C-alpha cells in the first residue's frame, strides 16, 4: 500500500481545530503516533525510510515521536540509533544524546512531522555539539510550512516521505 493511504486509513490526518507544538493554530493535525504504534504501518515507514539512506553511520531521533521511527529504521537496516533528549537531565549521566556516537559520525535525523523545522534544527545542533555530522533529515510528513527552507539554511536537506498536500 502507498504510505499516504496507510496514514489516512489509520486516522493520522485529523481535521478540526488544533494547537501545534509551536503554539500555532491549525485546522488539521497529523498524528503520526497513530501510525507509529501500529506495527504494520511502522514497518512500512521504516521500509520507505531505508530507501533513502546514503552511507550514514547512525540514525537519530528526538524524544518522543521520532524514537519509534529511529528504532524501526535501525531494525530494518542494522544501523545503530541515537536518542536525542529535548532537554538536560538532572539525574543519571545527564547526557543529551543516548547511544554510542563517535566524533565525525554521519548521522541521519528522523522525525515524525515537521512544520517549521525548529525541532530538527535543535536536534542537529545537539548532535553537532557532540561532534556528529548532520546533512540530511528524513520526515514522515512535511506540513510544508517552511521547514525545508530553514533546514537548507543550516546545511540540512529535508527528505519527506509524504507532503501534507498529498494527503489532503
Secondary structure, DSSP 8 states (H G I E B T S, - for coil): --HHHHHHHTT-EEEEEEE-TTS-EEEEEE-THHHHTSHHHHHHHHHHHHTT--S-SEEEEETTTTHHHHHHHHHHHT--EEEE-SS--SSTT--SEES---TT-EEEEEEEEESSSHHHHHHHHHHHHTT-EEEEEEEEEE--SSHHHHHHHTT-EEEEEEEHHHH-
